[in-house]
């Protein structure tokens, strides 16, 4: 998490979240990562020491948006499917 040390009379205000979403199915794994900015502090504020992982995940999902979260999860599922049943390959013949 990135944060402003001081903003609007608050300290350690989270401004950006860096996220990674990973899913594993047996020996097959898919993942995606990115970052998302957060809106300015509103009526509610959670002190830095009180921010739980689940809270940060909720903030990231809300900032990304439901449709994009669904698209990211579908992309990860597609990576796993491609890993299980590859449609392309690479290498040399010798």
SEMIRO-125323 format. One line per 2 residues: their letters; for each residue x, y, z of N, C-alpha, C. Coordinates in nm, 3 decimals. Example, Ala and Ser with C-alpha at 12.3 -4.5 7.8 and 13.67 -1.06 7.14 Angstrom:
2
AS = 1.319,-0.569,0.780,1.230,-0.450,0.780,1.320,-0.330,0.780  1.285,-0.225,0.708,1.367,-0.106,0.714,1.290,0.003,0.787
// end
This chain:
94
XX = 0.084,-0.117,0.000,0.000,0.000,0.000,0.089,0.124,0.000  0.048,0.222,-0.078,0.113,0.352,-0.074,0.024,0.445,0.007
XX = 0.085,0.538,0.076,0.006,0.627,0.161,0.070,0.764,0.171  -0.014,0.864,0.201,0.034,0.997,0.235,0.056,0.999,0.385
XX = 0.168,1.048,0.427,0.199,1.053,0.570,0.097,1.140,0.643  0.054,1.248,0.578,-0.046,1.336,0.637,-0.136,1.390,0.527
XX = -0.268,1.381,0.550,-0.364,1.431,0.452,-0.496,1.460,0.522  -0.544,1.581,0.508,-0.674,1.617,0.565,-0.683,1.598,0.715
XX = -0.572,1.618,0.785,-0.572,1.602,0.929,-0.559,1.457,0.975  -0.542,1.366,0.882,-0.524,1.224,0.914,-0.379,1.184,0.884
XX = -0.334,1.077,0.946,-0.199,1.028,0.919,-0.205,0.892,0.851  -0.103,0.867,0.767,-0.090,0.740,0.695,-0.217,0.705,0.618
XX = -0.256,0.796,0.528,-0.377,0.781,0.448,-0.344,0.701,0.322  -0.403,0.584,0.308,-0.377,0.496,0.194,-0.430,0.562,0.066
XX = -0.343,0.570,-0.035,-0.379,0.633,-0.161,-0.374,0.537,-0.280  -0.299,0.428,-0.267,-0.281,0.334,-0.377,-0.263,0.194,-0.321
XX = -0.329,0.099,-0.387,-0.314,-0.042,-0.349,-0.251,-0.119,-0.464  -0.153,-0.201,-0.431,-0.091,-0.292,-0.527,-0.146,-0.429,-0.496
XX = -0.203,-0.496,-0.596,-0.272,-0.621,-0.571,-0.219,-0.733,-0.662  -0.240,-0.854,-0.615,-0.210,-0.974,-0.693,-0.322,-1.073,-0.663
XX = -0.377,-1.129,-0.771,-0.482,-1.231,-0.759,-0.425,-1.359,-0.819  -0.424,-1.465,-0.741,-0.368,-1.593,-0.784,-0.467,-1.704,-0.753
XX = -0.477,-1.798,-0.845,-0.562,-1.916,-0.826,-0.482,-2.038,-0.869  -0.493,-2.144,-0.790,-0.423,-2.269,-0.819,-0.524,-2.382,-0.827
XX = -0.506,-2.466,-0.929,-0.588,-2.586,-0.946,-0.491,-2.701,-0.969  -0.461,-2.775,-0.864,-0.361,-2.881,-0.874,-0.224,-2.821,-0.903
XX = -0.163,-2.864,-1.014,-0.032,-2.814,-1.053,-0.040,-2.690,-1.144  -0.160,-2.639,-1.165,-0.180,-2.530,-1.260,-0.217,-2.401,-1.186
XX = -0.149,-2.293,-1.222,-0.168,-2.165,-1.155,-0.189,-2.055,-1.257  -0.276,-1.962,-1.223,-0.296,-1.841,-1.302,-0.288,-1.722,-1.209
XX = -0.246,-1.608,-1.261,-0.239,-1.491,-1.175,-0.249,-1.363,-1.257  -0.278,-1.257,-1.185,-0.283,-1.123,-1.243,-0.241,-1.026,-1.133
XX = -0.186,-0.912,-1.173,-0.147,-0.813,-1.072,-0.167,-0.674,-1.128  -0.173,-0.578,-1.040,-0.189,-0.440,-1.083,-0.190,-0.348,-0.962
XX = -0.229,-0.226,-0.987,-0.245,-0.130,-0.878,-0.365,-0.043,-0.908  -0.421,0.013,-0.804,-0.540,0.096,-0.820,-0.535,0.208,-0.717
XX = -0.568,0.327,-0.763,-0.573,0.442,-0.674,-0.703,0.445,-0.596  -0.698,0.503,-0.480,-0.817,0.515,-0.396,-0.864,0.659,-0.391
XX = -0.994,0.676,-0.374,-1.053,0.810,-0.362,-1.007,0.874,-0.231  -1.025,1.003,-0.223,-0.990,1.076,-0.101,-1.069,1.022,0.018
XX = -1.014,1.040,0.135,-1.078,0.993,0.258,-1.216,1.055,0.271  -1.315,0.974,0.300,-1.451,1.021,0.319,-1.485,1.033,0.466
XX = -1.608,1.000,0.499,-1.655,1.011,0.636,-1.593,0.906,0.728  -1.555,0.793,0.671,-1.495,0.688,0.753,-1.346,0.682,0.726
XX = -1.272,0.655,0.829,-1.126,0.644,0.817,-1.080,0.534,0.910  -0.997,0.446,0.857,-0.942,0.336,0.937,-0.795,0.366,0.961
XX = -0.757,0.367,1.086,-0.618,0.392,1.122,-0.528,0.285,1.058  -0.408,0.325,1.020,-0.312,0.236,0.954,-0.298,0.102,1.025
XX = -0.277,0.104,1.156,-0.256,-0.020,1.232,-0.380,-0.108,1.237  -0.497,-0.053,1.202,-0.621,-0.130,1.209,-0.667,-0.183,1.073
XX = -0.590,-0.156,0.967,-0.629,-0.204,0.834,-0.596,-0.352,0.823  -0.699,-0.433,0.806,-0.682,-0.578,0.788,-0.668,-0.608,0.639
XX = -0.608,-0.722,0.608,-0.594,-0.762,0.468,-0.731,-0.766,0.399  -0.831,-0.819,0.468,-0.965,-0.828,0.409,-1.021,-0.689,0.376
XX = -0.988,-0.591,0.458,-1.033,-0.454,0.431,-0.967,-0.400,0.305  -0.836,-0.420,0.293,-0.763,-0.372,0.175,-0.812,-0.443,0.049
XX = -0.841,-0.572,0.057,-0.894,-0.645,-0.059,-1.029,-0.586,-0.098  -1.113,-0.558,-0.001,-1.243,-0.497,-0.028,-1.229,-0.361,-0.094
XX = -1.134,-0.280,-0.046,-1.109,-0.149,-0.108,-1.065,-0.166,-0.253  -0.973,-0.260,-0.277,-0.922,-0.282,-0.412,-1.035,-0.326,-0.505
XX = -1.115,-0.422,-0.461,-1.225,-0.470,-0.545,-1.325,-0.359,-0.575  -1.355,-0.278,-0.476,-1.449,-0.167,-0.496,-1.392,-0.065,-0.595
XX = -1.263,-0.035,-0.584,-1.200,0.062,-0.672,-1.188,0.009,-0.815  -1.161,-0.120,-0.828,-1.149,-0.182,-0.961,-1.285,-0.192,-1.026
XX = -1.387,-0.228,-0.950,-1.523,-0.241,-1.003,-1.559,-0.386,-1.029  -1.684,-0.418,-1.008,-1.733,-0.555,-1.019,-1.706,-0.617,-1.156
XX = -1.734,-0.543,-1.263,-1.714,-0.599,-1.397,-1.568,-0.632,-1.424  -1.477,-0.545,-1.383,-1.334,-0.569,-1.406,-1.283,-0.682,-1.318
XX = -1.330,-0.691,-1.194,-1.292,-0.802,-1.106,-1.334,-0.934,-1.170  -1.456,-0.938,-1.223,-1.505,-1.059,-1.290,-1.419,-1.092,-1.411
XX = -1.379,-0.991,-1.488,-1.294,-1.013,-1.605,-1.156,-1.065,-1.565  -1.100,-1.010,-1.457,-0.970,-1.056,-1.408,-0.978,-1.202,-1.365
XX = -1.082,-1.237,-1.291,-1.099,-1.376,-1.246,-1.119,-1.470,-1.365  -1.193,-1.426,-1.467,-1.213,-1.509,-1.587,-1.081,-1.528,-1.662
XX = -0.999,-1.425,-1.666,-0.868,-1.434,-1.732,-0.779,-1.535,-1.660  -0.784,-1.535,-1.529,-0.704,-1.630,-1.450,-0.754,-1.772,-1.476
XX = -0.884,-1.791,-1.480,-0.940,-1.924,-1.512,-0.895,-1.969,-1.651  -0.890,-1.875,-1.747,-0.846,-1.908,-1.883,-0.698,-1.948,-1.884
XX = -0.616,-1.883,-1.802,-0.475,-1.920,-1.791,-0.461,-2.064,-1.742  -0.542,-2.100,-1.644,-0.537,-2.235,-1.588,-0.583,-2.336,-1.693
XX = -0.689,-2.304,-1.765,-0.737,-2.393,-1.871,-0.630,-2.412,-1.977  -0.563,-2.304,-2.017,-0.456,-2.313,-2.118,-0.339,-2.396,-2.066
XX = -0.312,-2.386,-1.938,-0.203,-2.464,-1.878,-0.237,-2.613,-1.879  -0.362,-2.645,-1.853,-0.405,-2.785,-1.848,-0.412,-2.846,-1.988
XX = -0.459,-2.769,-2.084,-0.476,-2.819,-2.221,-0.421,-2.714,-2.318  -0.289,-2.711,-2.334,-0.225,-2.607,-2.416,-0.273,-2.610,-2.561
XX = -0.290,-2.490,-2.618,-0.328,-2.478,-2.759,-0.213,-2.429,-2.846  -0.101,-2.390,-2.781,0.018,-2.348,-2.854,0.142,-2.403,-2.784
XX = 0.253,-2.397,-2.852,0.380,-2.440,-2.795,0.492,-2.359,-2.853  0.612,-2.378,-2.800,0.730,-2.311,-2.855,0.851,-2.399,-2.832
XX = 0.954,-2.374,-2.906,1.076,-2.452,-2.892,1.142,-2.470,-3.026  1.238,-2.560,-3.030,1.308,-2.592,-3.153,1.297,-2.741,-3.181
XX = 1.313,-2.776,-3.307,1.294,-2.918,-3.343,1.422,-3.001,-3.331  1.534,-2.943,-3.300,1.658,-3.020,-3.290,1.701,-3.041,-3.150
// end
